[in-house]
Amino acid sequence: MSNESPNTRVSDVVLWGATGFTGRLTAEYLLRTYGVDGELRWTLGGRSRSKLERLREEISAETGIDASALPLFVGNGDDEASMRELAASTRVVCTTVGPYARYGSPLVAACAEAGTDYCDLTGEVHWMRRMIDAHEEAAHESGARIVHTCGFDCIPSDVGTWFVQREMKRRYGAPAGQVHLRVVAFAGGFSGGTLASMLNMMEEARTDPEVMRSMAAPYGLNPKDLQTGPDGGEGLLPAWDPDFEQWTAPFVMAGVNTKVVRRTNALLDFVYGKGFRYDEAVLMGTGATGMVKAAGTATAQGGGMAAAALAPVRRMLAQRLPPGEGPSKEKRESGYFDLRILALDPDDPSRRVHARVKGDRDPGYGSTSKMLGESAVSLAKDDLGVAGGFWTPAAAMGDALLERLPAKAGVTFELEE
Ligand SMILES: NC(=O)c1ccc[n+]([C@@H]2O[C@H](COP(=O)([O-])OP(=O)(O)OC[C@H]3O[C@@H](n4cnc5c(N)ncnc54)[C@H](OP(=O)(O)O)[C@@H]3O)[C@@H](O)[C@H]2O)c1
């Protein structure tokens, strides 16, 4: 395809940003899992035809599957007409073009107008808030299902909570009033695109107080009239966790994940209850060693954030890890994540469900690319019974992803005794 048929949805999925670090991994995943001429009609999209052609050759060599028949869509993320053409050409746009707050707004607008489903990897809370406020009505009217956060943030948290709550209802007839997610371990690395997105967010927060406000508000992603609840802000200190009987440190992704899980609850008419509480932390061990490790991790995180607030530090970081770069293949393949989730009824703590969520690749790229790819295919292929609007992964695709991710993407959700 060479952008000739803008009014025909010739693709099920266009992978937009396919030439970036995570885009390439998602392209490899879709090629390995769905091939070229199979049930999924998909297209590689990006801003440079020559880069896309090279990518097509490279992923063919990497996977041993001939991708030369894969169509290409060439466009420009900054150009509204180009994004309208992209949205009109496909049923789903799956985008890895970030920082999303810098490059992503015209595409969301185009999808919301055109009734085109959309998924991405953003963790930029302030930008999601902006997009919801600006385009919710259009998406509702056009039927576009817009789903942010379809990577490590926030699928394990959001779909993991959906999973334990489904089991609570099955066992006890009611959802849990509290869910606690604890990070046991993970191994992986960072990409230049992720770093650029974090730095861009800090930059915007410096000049726009609304950015800071939406990042700090525990219910900041809920619909406007539903932004209160029992949870406070994210803890910044080490703490003793009586349920897991370990010391904990703050989890760096909690600020995004918790807001998305709470939004799921609000969007689904408080399916987890109006008094539902949710938190995340990293398990650090027991005794004095656990306490020292928890204190050290909390201090290092606080220090890192304080340092990154300084413009020269941000410039130095951006030079060290430019966009397009990320963890090596060895690092991705030896990477993993391991999370525990506990759901419990605070009035009767014997009513509880334990679960484990694991990934067989590094969280940020190896596993994220597979979760994103499956989210796009789910939007294109599954009978989700969901109308147009801004959804979360669990609210739009909870049950479908609980089928797809273990079967295809190496992300498992298992109950524990
Ligand atoms: N939620 C998660 O768990 C998670 C995990 C991984 C990544 N992410 C997020 O995903 C995003 C991508 O990360 P990454 O490391 O893959 O970034 P990257 O390697 O820098 O890739 C960015 C992509 O955006 C494209 N691009 C930039 N400006 C564009 C424009 N104006 N029009 C069209 N395309 C444009 C680039 O095209 P060229 O190739 O032509 O330069 C490239 O394909 C980041 O926002 C990151 O934070 C989130």
The ligand as a Gaussian input file, in Angstrom:
#p B3LYP/6-31G(d) Opt

LIG

0 1
 N        4.568000       1.829000      28.562000
 C        5.664000       1.098000      28.427000
 O        5.804000       0.113000      29.085000
 C        6.661000       1.546000      27.391000
 C        7.681000       0.696000      27.013000
 C        8.523000       1.086000      25.985000
 C        8.370000       2.332000      25.387000
 N        7.392000       3.153000      25.809000
 C        7.173000       4.460000      25.170000
 O        7.112000       4.261000      23.778000
 C        7.617000       5.386000      23.102000
 C        8.659000       4.935000      22.087000
 O        9.835000       4.498000      22.717000
 P       11.068000       4.015000      21.831000
 O       12.191000       3.776000      22.739000
 O       10.629000       2.949000      20.905000
 O       11.334000       5.383000      21.007000
 P       12.203000       5.625000      19.694000
 O       13.122000       4.491000      19.432000
 O       12.768000       6.985000      19.812000
 O       11.106000       5.612000      18.537000
 C       10.251000       6.702000      18.304000
 C        9.576000       6.530000      16.967000
 O        8.845000       7.734000      16.712000
 C        9.080000       8.127000      15.376000
 N        8.826000       9.568000      15.206000
 C        9.342000      10.594000      15.895000
 N        8.821000      11.742000      15.455000
 C        7.937000      11.435000      14.472000
 C        7.083000      12.179000      13.632000
 N        7.012000      13.512000      13.714000
 N        6.312000      11.523000      12.732000
 C        6.359000      10.189000      12.650000
 N        7.163000       9.423000      13.406000
 C        7.940000      10.050000      14.312000
 C       10.521000       7.739000      15.119000
 O       10.743000       7.691000      13.705000
 P       12.192000       7.477000      13.065000
 O       12.501000       6.037000      13.199000
 O       11.999000       7.914000      11.668000
 O       13.140000       8.350000      13.847000
 C       10.539000       6.360000      15.763000
 O        9.974000       5.423000      14.898000
 C        8.138000       6.322000      24.184000
 O        7.178000       7.317000      24.439000
 C        8.296000       5.434000      25.383000
 O        8.174000       6.123000      26.616000
 C        6.546000       2.791000      26.802000

